Amino acid sequence: MIRSIRGRLLLLAAVWLGAALLAAFLFISALLEDFVTGRFDAEAAALADALIASVAVEDGRIELEDPPADPRFDLPLSGWYWQIQADGAVAARSGSLLDGRLQGPQDDVVGGRGIGADNAALRVLRRQVSLPDSDATIGVTVTAPRDQIDDSLRQISRPLAVALAVLGVVMALASVVQVTAGLESLNQVRRDLARVRAGERDRLVPPRVQELQPLAAEINAALDQNASLLARSRQHLGNLAHSLKTPLAALANELPPGHPGQALVTRMDRLIGWHLRRARSAGPRVLGQRTPVRPVIDDILLVLRWPMQDKGIAATIDCPPNAAFGGERQDLEEMVGNLCDNAVKWGRSRVAISVGQADRLTIRIRDDGPGMADTDAPLALIRGGRLDEHGASGSGLGLAIVADLAALHGGGLRLERADLGGLAAILDLPA
């Protein structure tokens, strides 16, 4: 079964068009056959009338006073024959019959079929009349060759078939254009929806086609509902974080330093932070968002300016002005912020941020710190995985959250050895 609307419409158009053209050809051919055979029958009827008018009775004998002068009736075995019978005997006949005789029905007939002396098919007209002032009854038979009638029909049918075929091609092309134009509105809705998903706009433009306007309205309603659900989800997560962290902080303040419970509180805080932040990243996303990359990088480096000054770290940025992320700003801030914070913690004197954009958005954040071994990269991307137990403070959640957020947006995070000597974190995201 054809699953394409365009394919179904074109198939139905082809079936109906083919059936209509075939019916038209058969109907017109039947009309033409009636016209051509009617012309031959009219010609034969006129000749029969002329023969009847020329018949005379002399001394009880049937004579023909004025035989037809048509040369076709003098050409031997031409198929154009006439014959007059009286009392079962041939009273007169055309020269084309030679010594032959027409055999056929005794009753009147128009358009009958017969066989000539050379076994050729004939179209037969026969009339039986009573002569005035006489008791004699004569039968007049006129024939025409069937092959000439068929030739005449073929000469007309061939141009008709060609004309209908050309008409069919033109109508088929018109059907393709009509179907394509009719479905263009659906293609426009698809393109607009792709722009919404890419963040170029936040809603569908109402289509001009009346039938698609309810569809666009439903899609826009779904987009609004998506944004509302995300806002409520974030609000609930914020409330949950506050309700959990406040008593946890109070508990930590109640315990004296060095108490064994402090380690448990720290572990609980790390786990709560992990699950809350991961729940936020795994929640619904607002479609139709588009975030410029350079302002986000500038804001993050502004926040990190004091740690960078304390360590004497210089940051370089290589970012095209039109580079953009197909998602929300706070998601990009979460990913780039964690990676920049990690680079500043471990970098010695330099952090380099480069952005490339083609079909995808690629953000590289490199430092000149100690880096990590290739075998340690998978551990750094799992929750709570830390390679720095005796180094800079941290929860071991940053890289894992970045990897989760990137995957949520259809991208990914890779950790490699940087050309500066430290770690290169490479974000691959939708543009």
CORCORCOR-V864014 format. One record per helix or strand of 2 or more residues. SS is the DSSP state (h for helix, s for strand). FROM is the first residue (numbers start at 1). LEN is the number of residues. If there is no record, write none. Layout:
ss=[SS	SS]
from=[FROM	FROM]
len=[LEN	LEN]
This chain:
ss=[h	s	s	h	s	s	h	s	s	s	h	h	h	s	h	h	s	s	h	s	s	h	h	s	s]
from=[5	55	61	71	81	89	95	109	121	137	146	210	260	291	293	305	314	324	329	350	360	374	398	412	423]
len=[50	4	4	3	6	5	3	7	10	9	53	45	22	2	11	7	5	2	18	8	8	7	11	6	8]
